[in-house]
Amino acid sequence: MLCQICGEKEATFHLKEIVEGEIRSFHVCEVCAKEKGLSESFFLPAFSLSNLIAGLSEFQAEPEEKKMVICPGCKLTFSDIQKKGKIGCSSCYRTFKDYLGSL
């Protein structure tokens, strides 16, 4: 989704405002958000839920055969999925079905 102010950059901030029961949504890029004076408290260090999940799964001991499995569709390994925090393709769900529960 593009920024609603500049219309050029990807919107990275998605804000909702509720006034008298009416919900208004704003989608803006970081540059425009700063130019419009949003508080610096909105700009916390980058945090990704997928990175958190991938990081938590690293605490579990990984059997070697788990690390050797490769998806026939996109050629990702289970370790790749843990690092990215994302599945590569629909074949990954079938290939890694026994391992995805830990994520």
N, CA, C and O atoms as a GROMACS GRO file, in nm:
protein
  412
    1MET      N    1   0.085  -0.117   0.000
    1MET     CA    2   0.000   0.000   0.000
    1MET      C    3   0.090   0.124   0.000
    1MET      O    4   0.187   0.132   0.076
    2LEU      N    5   0.057   0.218  -0.083
    2LEU     CA    6   0.137   0.340  -0.092
    2LEU      C    7   0.094   0.442   0.014
    2LEU      O    8  -0.019   0.440   0.062
    3CYS      N    9   0.186   0.528   0.048
    3CYS     CA   10   0.162   0.635   0.143
    3CYS      C   11   0.049   0.724   0.092
    3CYS      O   12   0.046   0.761  -0.025
    4GLN      N   13  -0.045   0.758   0.181
    4GLN     CA   14  -0.157   0.843   0.142
    4GLN      C   15  -0.119   0.990   0.131
    4GLN      O   16  -0.198   1.071   0.083
    5ILE      N   17   0.000   1.025   0.173
    5ILE     CA   18   0.043   1.165   0.164
    5ILE      C   19   0.125   1.188   0.038
    5ILE      O   20   0.087   1.269  -0.047
    6CYS      N   21   0.236   1.115   0.024
    6CYS     CA   22   0.323   1.137  -0.092
    6CYS      C   23   0.283   1.050  -0.212
    6CYS      O   24   0.310   1.087  -0.326
    7GLY      N   25   0.220   0.938  -0.187
    7GLY     CA   26   0.178   0.849  -0.294
    7GLY      C   27   0.292   0.781  -0.367
    7GLY      O   28   0.273   0.724  -0.474
    8GLU      N   29   0.412   0.787  -0.309
    8GLU     CA   30   0.529   0.732  -0.376
    8GLU      C   31   0.591   0.614  -0.300
    8GLU      O   32   0.623   0.511  -0.359
    9LYS      N   33   0.607   0.630  -0.170
    9LYS     CA   34   0.676   0.528  -0.090
    9LYS      C   35   0.574   0.432  -0.029
    9LYS      O   36   0.455   0.462  -0.017
   10GLU      N   37   0.625   0.314   0.009
   10GLU     CA   38   0.541   0.214   0.074
   10GLU      C   39   0.500   0.264   0.213
   10GLU      O   40   0.584   0.312   0.289
   11ALA      N   41   0.373   0.252   0.245
   11ALA     CA   42   0.325   0.292   0.378
   11ALA      C   43   0.374   0.190   0.480
   11ALA      O   44   0.351   0.070   0.466
   12THR      N   45   0.441   0.240   0.582
   12THR     CA   46   0.491   0.153   0.687
   12THR      C   47   0.423   0.180   0.820
   12THR      O   48   0.441   0.105   0.916
   13PHE      N   49   0.344   0.286   0.828
   13PHE     CA   50   0.269   0.318   0.948
   13PHE      C   51   0.121   0.318   0.914
   13PHE      O   52   0.076   0.385   0.821
   14HIS      N   53   0.047   0.241   0.992
   14HIS     CA   54  -0.096   0.227   0.969
   14HIS      C   55  -0.165   0.268   1.098
   14HIS      O   56  -0.165   0.194   1.196
   15LEU      N   57  -0.223   0.386   1.097
   15LEU     CA   58  -0.282   0.443   1.217
   15LEU      C   59  -0.433   0.447   1.204
   15LEU      O   60  -0.487   0.466   1.094
   16LYS      N   61  -0.501   0.430   1.316
   16LYS     CA   62  -0.647   0.442   1.319
   16LYS      C   63  -0.683   0.547   1.422
   16LYS      O   64  -0.626   0.553   1.530
   17GLU      N   65  -0.780   0.628   1.385
   17GLU     CA   66  -0.829   0.733   1.474
   17GLU      C   67  -0.980   0.714   1.488
   17GLU      O   68  -1.051   0.696   1.390
   18ILE      N   69  -1.026   0.718   1.610
   18ILE     CA   70  -1.170   0.704   1.635
   18ILE      C   71  -1.218   0.835   1.695
   18ILE      O   72  -1.176   0.875   1.804
   19VAL      N   73  -1.306   0.902   1.621
   19VAL     CA   74  -1.362   1.029   1.668
   19VAL      C   75  -1.514   1.017   1.661
   19VAL      O   76  -1.572   0.996   1.554
   20GLU      N   77  -1.578   1.031   1.776
   20GLU     CA   78  -1.724   1.021   1.786
   20GLU      C   79  -1.777   0.896   1.717
   20GLU      O   80  -1.876   0.901   1.644
   21GLY      N   81  -1.709   0.784   1.741
   21GLY     CA   82  -1.753   0.656   1.687
   21GLY      C   83  -1.717   0.630   1.542
   21GLY      O   84  -1.743   0.521   1.491
   22GLU      N   85  -1.658   0.727   1.475
   22GLU     CA   86  -1.618   0.710   1.335
   22GLU      C   87  -1.470   0.673   1.328
   22GLU      O   88  -1.386   0.741   1.387
   23ILE      N   89  -1.440   0.565   1.256
   23ILE     CA   90  -1.302   0.518   1.244
   23ILE      C   91  -1.242   0.570   1.114
   23ILE      O   92  -1.299   0.552   1.006
   24ARG      N   93  -1.127   0.635   1.126
   24ARG     CA   94  -1.053   0.681   1.008
   24ARG      C   95  -0.917   0.615   1.010
   24ARG      O   96  -0.851   0.610   1.114
   25SER      N   97  -0.874   0.565   0.896
   25SER     CA   98  -0.744   0.499   0.885
   25SER      C   99  -0.650   0.586   0.804
   25SER      O  100  -0.690   0.649   0.706
   26PHE      N  101  -0.524   0.587   0.846
   26PHE     CA  102  -0.419   0.660   0.775
   26PHE      C  103  -0.306   0.564   0.748
   26PHE      O  104  -0.265   0.488   0.836
   27HIS      N  105  -0.254   0.566   0.627
   27HIS     CA  106  -0.143   0.479   0.587
   27HIS      C  107  -0.035   0.571   0.531
   27HIS      O  108  -0.051   0.628   0.423
   28VAL      N  109   0.075   0.583   0.605
   28VAL     CA  110   0.180   0.677   0.563
   28VAL      C  111   0.318   0.612   0.572
   28VAL      O  112   0.339   0.518   0.649
   29CYS      N  113   0.410   0.665   0.493
   29CYS     CA  114   0.549   0.618   0.499
   29CYS      C  115   0.618   0.685   0.618
   29CYS      O  116   0.565   0.780   0.676
   30GLU      N  117   0.734   0.636   0.653
   30GLU     CA  118   0.806   0.688   0.769
   30GLU      C  119   0.845   0.835   0.750
   30GLU      O  120   0.835   0.914   0.843
   31VAL      N  121   0.888   0.870   0.630
   31VAL     CA  122   0.932   1.008   0.603
   31VAL      C  123   0.817   1.106   0.622
   31VAL      O  124   0.832   1.208   0.690
   32CYS      N  125   0.701   1.075   0.563
   32CYS     CA  126   0.586   1.165   0.576
   32CYS      C  127   0.534   1.170   0.720
   32CYS      O  128   0.491   1.274   0.767
   33ALA      N  129   0.540   1.056   0.789
   33ALA     CA  130   0.496   1.054   0.928
   33ALA      C  131   0.581   1.148   1.013
   33ALA      O  132   0.529   1.223   1.095
   34LYS      N  133   0.712   1.145   0.991
   34LYS     CA  134   0.801   1.234   1.067
   34LYS      C  135   0.777   1.380   1.028
   34LYS      O  136   0.777   1.468   1.114
   35GLU      N  137   0.756   1.406   0.899
   35GLU     CA  138   0.731   1.543   0.853
   35GLU      C  139   0.601   1.599   0.912
   35GLU      O  140   0.590   1.719   0.934
   36LYS      N  141   0.504   1.511   0.937
   36LYS     CA  142   0.376   1.554   0.994
   36LYS      C  143   0.381   1.565   1.146
   36LYS      O  144   0.281   1.595   1.210
   37GLY      N  145   0.500   1.538   1.203
   37GLY     CA  146   0.519   1.562   1.345
   37GLY      C  147   0.475   1.451   1.438
   37GLY      O  148   0.449   1.476   1.556
   38LEU      N  149   0.465   1.330   1.387
   38LEU     CA  150   0.434   1.220   1.479
   38LEU      C  151   0.546   1.209   1.580
   38LEU      O  152   0.664   1.225   1.546
   39SER      N  153   0.511   1.183   1.702
   39SER     CA  154   0.607   1.174   1.810
   39SER      C  155   0.713   1.069   1.782
   39SER      O  156   0.684   0.966   1.722
   40GLU      N  157   0.833   1.093   1.825
   40GLU     CA  158   0.942   0.996   1.809
   40GLU      C  159   0.911   0.866   1.881
   40GLU      O  160   0.969   0.763   1.848
   41SER      N  161   0.820   0.869   1.978
   41SER     CA  162   0.786   0.745   2.048
   41SER      C  163   0.720   0.644   1.956
   41SER      O  164   0.718   0.524   1.987
   42PHE      N  165   0.667   0.690   1.842
   42PHE     CA  166   0.610   0.597   1.745
   42PHE      C  167   0.718   0.518   1.674
   42PHE      O  168   0.692   0.410   1.621
   43PHE      N  169   0.839   0.571   1.673
   43PHE     CA  170   0.946   0.509   1.597
   43PHE      C  171   1.036   0.428   1.687
   43PHE      O  172   1.151   0.465   1.714
   44LEU      N  173   0.983   0.316   1.734
   44LEU     CA  174   1.059   0.226   1.818
   44LEU      C  175   1.156   0.148   1.731
   44LEU      O  176   1.138   0.143   1.609
   45PRO      N  177   1.257   0.085   1.790
   45PRO     CA  178   1.347   0.004   1.709
   45PRO      C  179   1.269  -0.100   1.630
   45PRO      O  180   1.164  -0.148   1.674
   46ALA      N  181   1.321  -0.133   1.514
   46ALA     CA  182   1.253  -0.229   1.427
   46ALA      C  183   1.224  -0.358   1.503
   46ALA      O  184   1.312  -0.415   1.568
   47PHE      N  185   1.101  -0.402   1.495
   47PHE     CA  186   1.059  -0.524   1.564
   47PHE      C  187   0.975  -0.604   1.468
   47PHE      O  188   0.880  -0.552   1.409
   48SER      N  189   1.009  -0.727   1.452
   48SER     CA  190   0.936  -0.814   1.361
   48SER      C  191   0.889  -0.936   1.436
   48SER      O  192   0.968  -1.006   1.500
   49LEU      N  193   0.760  -0.963   1.430
   49LEU     CA  194   0.706  -1.080   1.495
   49LEU      C  195   0.767  -1.207   1.436
   49LEU      O  196   0.794  -1.302   1.510
   50SER      N  197   0.790  -1.208   1.306
   50SER     CA  198   0.850  -1.328   1.245
   50SER      C  199   0.991  -1.351   1.297
   50SER      O  200   1.031  -1.466   1.316
   51ASN      N  201   1.067  -1.244   1.321
   51ASN     CA  202   1.201  -1.260   1.378
   51ASN      C  203   1.194  -1.312   1.520
   51ASN      O  204   1.277  -1.394   1.561
   52LEU      N  205   1.095  -1.266   1.596
   52LEU     CA  206   1.078  -1.315   1.733
   52LEU      C  207   1.047  -1.464   1.732
   52LEU      O  208   1.107  -1.541   1.807
   53ILE      N  209   0.954  -1.504   1.649
   53ILE     CA  210   0.915  -1.646   1.642
   53ILE      C  211   1.034  -1.731   1.598
   53ILE      O  212   1.061  -1.835   1.657
   54ALA      N  213   1.104  -1.685   1.496
   54ALA     CA  214   1.220  -1.761   1.448
   54ALA      C  215   1.326  -1.770   1.558
   54ALA      O  216   1.388  -1.874   1.575
   55GLY      N  217   1.345  -1.663   1.631
   55GLY     CA  218   1.444  -1.662   1.739
   55GLY      C  219   1.406  -1.756   1.851
   55GLY      O  220   1.493  -1.823   1.906
   56LEU      N  221   1.278  -1.761   1.886
   56LEU     CA  222   1.234  -1.851   1.992
   56LEU      C  223   1.253  -1.996   1.953
   56LEU      O  224   1.289  -2.079   2.037
   57SER      N  225   1.230  -2.028   1.826
   57SER     CA  226   1.243  -2.167   1.784
   57SER      C  227   1.388  -2.213   1.784
   57SER      O  228   1.414  -2.334   1.786
   58GLU      N  229   1.482  -2.121   1.782
   58GLU     CA  230   1.624  -2.158   1.783
   58GLU      C  231   1.666  -2.213   1.918
   58GLU      O  232   1.770  -2.278   1.928
   59PHE      N  233   1.586  -2.189   2.023
   59PHE     CA  234   1.620  -2.240   2.155
   59PHE      C  235   1.601  -2.391   2.164
   59PHE      O  236   1.655  -2.456   2.253
   60GLN      N  237   1.524  -2.447   2.072
   60GLN     CA  238   1.501  -2.590   2.071
   60GLN      C  239   1.611  -2.659   1.993
   60GLN      O  240   1.656  -2.608   1.890
   61ALA      N  241   1.656  -2.773   2.042
   61ALA     CA  242   1.759  -2.849   1.971
   61ALA      C  243   1.701  -2.900   1.840
   61ALA      O  244   1.592  -2.957   1.838
   62GLU      N  245   1.773  -2.880   1.732
   62GLU     CA  246   1.727  -2.920   1.600
   62GLU      C  247   1.791  -3.052   1.559
   62GLU      O  248   1.914  -3.060   1.552
   63PRO      N  249   1.711  -3.156   1.531
   63PRO     CA  250   1.771  -3.278   1.478
   63PRO      C  251   1.833  -3.251   1.341
   63PRO      O  252   1.784  -3.167   1.266
   64GLU      N  253   1.938  -3.322   1.310
   64GLU     CA  254   2.008  -3.300   1.183
   64GLU      C  255   1.918  -3.325   1.062
   64GLU      O  256   1.928  -3.253   0.963
   65GLU      N  257   1.830  -3.427   1.068
   65GLU     CA  258   1.746  -3.455   0.951
   65GLU      C  259   1.652  -3.339   0.922
   65GLU      O  260   1.613  -3.318   0.807
   66LYS      N  261   1.614  -3.265   1.024
   66LYS     CA  262   1.528  -3.148   1.006
   66LYS      C  263   1.599  -3.041   0.924
   66LYS      O  264   1.538  -2.975   0.840
   67LYS      N  265   1.726  -3.024   0.950
   67LYS     CA  266   1.804  -2.923   0.879
   67LYS      C  267   1.831  -2.962   0.734
   67LYS      O  268   1.858  -2.875   0.651
   68MET      N  269   1.825  -3.092   0.703
   68MET     CA  270   1.859  -3.141   0.570
   68MET      C  271   1.740  -3.140   0.473
   68MET      O  272   1.760  -3.151   0.352
   69VAL      N  273   1.618  -3.128   0.523
   69VAL     CA  274   1.499  -3.132   0.437
   69VAL      C  275   1.495  -3.007   0.351
   69VAL      O  276   1.515  -2.896   0.401
   70ILE      N  277   1.469  -3.025   0.220
   70ILE     CA  278   1.462  -2.913   0.126
   70ILE      C  279   1.328  -2.918   0.055
   70ILE      O  280   1.285  -3.024   0.009
   71CYS      N  281   1.262  -2.804   0.046
   71CYS     CA  282   1.134  -2.796  -0.023
   71CYS      C  283   1.156  -2.815  -0.173
   71CYS      O  284   1.242  -2.748  -0.231
   72PRO      N  285   1.082  -2.904  -0.238
   72PRO     CA  286   1.100  -2.923  -0.381
   72PRO      C  287   1.048  -2.806  -0.464
   72PRO      O  288   1.089  -2.789  -0.579
   73GLY      N  289   0.960  -2.725  -0.407
   73GLY     CA  290   0.903  -2.612  -0.481
   73GLY      C  291   0.994  -2.491  -0.488
   73GLY      O  292   1.017  -2.437  -0.596
   74CYS      N  293   1.045  -2.448  -0.372
   74CYS     CA  294   1.124  -2.324  -0.369
   74CYS      C  295   1.268  -2.344  -0.324
   74CYS      O  296   1.346  -2.249  -0.322
   75LYS      N  297   1.302  -2.467  -0.288
   75LYS     CA  298   1.439  -2.505  -0.249
   75LYS      C  299   1.483  -2.447  -0.115
   75LYS      O  300   1.602  -2.446  -0.085
   76LEU      N  301   1.389  -2.399  -0.033
   76LEU     CA  302   1.425  -2.352   0.100
   76LEU      C  303   1.445  -2.471   0.194
   76LEU      O  304   1.383  -2.576   0.177
   77THR      N  305   1.531  -2.453   0.292
   77THR     CA  306   1.547  -2.552   0.398
   77THR      C  307   1.468  -2.504   0.519
   77THR      O  308   1.424  -2.389   0.524
   78PHE      N  309   1.450  -2.592   0.616
   78PHE     CA  310   1.379  -2.552   0.736
   78PHE      C  311   1.455  -2.439   0.807
   78PHE      O  312   1.394  -2.348   0.863
   79SER      N  313   1.587  -2.446   0.805
   79SER     CA  314   1.668  -2.339   0.865
   79SER      C  315   1.643  -2.205   0.796
   79SER      O  316   1.640  -2.101   0.862
   80ASP      N  317   1.626  -2.208   0.663
   80ASP     CA  318   1.596  -2.084   0.589
   80ASP      C  319   1.464  -2.025   0.638
   80ASP      O  320   1.453  -1.904   0.658
   81ILE      N  321   1.365  -2.111   0.656
   81ILE     CA  322   1.233  -2.064   0.701
   81ILE      C  323   1.244  -2.005   0.841
   81ILE      O  324   1.182  -1.902   0.869
   82GLN      N  325   1.321  -2.068   0.928
   82GLN     CA  326   1.340  -2.014   1.062
   82GLN      C  327   1.406  -1.877   1.057
   82GLN      O  328   1.366  -1.786   1.130
   83LYS      N  329   1.506  -1.862   0.972
   83LYS     CA  330   1.577  -1.734   0.964
   83LYS      C  331   1.489  -1.624   0.908
   83LYS      O  332   1.488  -1.513   0.960
   84LYS      N  333   1.413  -1.655   0.801
   84LYS     CA  334   1.326  -1.557   0.737
   84LYS      C  335   1.200  -1.530   0.817
   84LYS      O  336   1.146  -1.419   0.817
   85GLY      N  337   1.153  -1.636   0.886
   85GLY     CA  338   1.026  -1.624   0.955
   85GLY      C  339   0.908  -1.633   0.860
   85GLY      O  340   0.796  -1.598   0.896
   86LYS      N  341   0.934  -1.682   0.738
   86LYS     CA  342   0.829  -1.692   0.636
   86LYS      C  343   0.844  -1.822   0.560
   86LYS      O  344   0.955  -1.872   0.539
   87ILE      N  345   0.730  -1.875   0.520
   87ILE     CA  346   0.727  -1.993   0.434
   87ILE      C  347   0.755  -1.946   0.291
   87ILE      O  348   0.710  -1.839   0.251
   88GLY      N  349   0.829  -2.026   0.214
   88GLY     CA  350   0.864  -1.987   0.079
   88GLY      C  351   0.756  -2.007  -0.024
   88GLY      O  352   0.738  -1.923  -0.113
   89CYS      N  353   0.680  -2.118  -0.015
   89CYS     CA  354   0.576  -2.148  -0.114
   89CYS      C  355   0.475  -2.244  -0.053
   89CYS      O  356   0.490  -2.287   0.061
   90SER      N  357   0.373  -2.278  -0.130
   90SER     CA  358   0.269  -2.368  -0.079
   90SER      C  359   0.324  -2.509  -0.055
   90SER      O  360   0.272  -2.580   0.030
   91SER      N  361   0.426  -2.549  -0.128
   91SER     CA  362   0.486  -2.682  -0.108
   91SER      C  363   0.554  -2.692   0.028
   91SER      O  364   0.567  -2.802   0.083
   92CYS      N  365   0.598  -2.581   0.082
   92CYS     CA  366   0.664  -2.581   0.214
   92CYS      C  367   0.572  -2.637   0.322
   92CYS      O  368   0.617  -2.705   0.413
   93TYR      N  369   0.442  -2.608   0.311
   93TYR     CA  370   0.349  -2.656   0.413
   93TYR      C  371   0.347  -2.808   0.416
   93TYR      O  372   0.342  -2.868   0.523
   94ARG      N  373   0.351  -2.872   0.298
   94ARG     CA  374   0.352  -3.018   0.292
   94ARG      C  375   0.488  -3.073   0.333
   94ARG      O  376   0.497  -3.169   0.409
   95THR      N  377   0.594  -3.010   0.283
   95THR     CA  378   0.729  -3.059   0.308
   95THR      C  379   0.766  -3.051   0.455
   95THR      O  380   0.826  -3.144   0.509
   96PHE      N  381   0.730  -2.942   0.521
   96PHE     CA  382   0.772  -2.919   0.659
   96PHE      C  383   0.658  -2.936   0.760
   96PHE      O  384   0.668  -2.887   0.873
   97LYS      N  385   0.550  -3.005   0.721
   97LYS     CA  386   0.432  -3.016   0.809
   97LYS      C  387   0.466  -3.073   0.945
   97LYS      O  388   0.405  -3.033   1.045
   98ASP      N  389   0.562  -3.164   0.954
   98ASP     CA  390   0.597  -3.223   1.082
   98ASP      C  391   0.680  -3.129   1.170
   98ASP      O  392   0.694  -3.152   1.290
   99TYR      N  393   0.735  -3.024   1.110
   99TYR     CA  394   0.826  -2.935   1.183
   99TYR      C  395   0.766  -2.798   1.212
   99TYR      O  396   0.816  -2.726   1.299
  100LEU      N  397   0.660  -2.762   1.142
  100LEU     CA  398   0.606  -2.627   1.155
  100LEU      C  399   0.535  -2.602   1.289
  100LEU      O  400   0.518  -2.487   1.329
  101GLY      N  401   0.495  -2.706   1.356
  101GLY     CA  402   0.430  -2.689   1.487
  101GLY      C  403   0.519  -2.616   1.586
  101GLY      O  404   0.469  -2.543   1.672
  102SER      N  405   0.650  -2.634   1.576
  102SER     CA  406   0.742  -2.567   1.669
  102SER      C  407   0.750  -2.418   1.644
  102SER      O  408   0.788  -2.342   1.733
  103LEU      N  409   0.714  -2.375   1.524
  103LEU     CA  410   0.714  -2.232   1.495
  103LEU      C  411   0.582  -2.170   1.535
  103LEU      O  412   0.562  -2.049   1.519
   0.00000   0.00000   0.00000
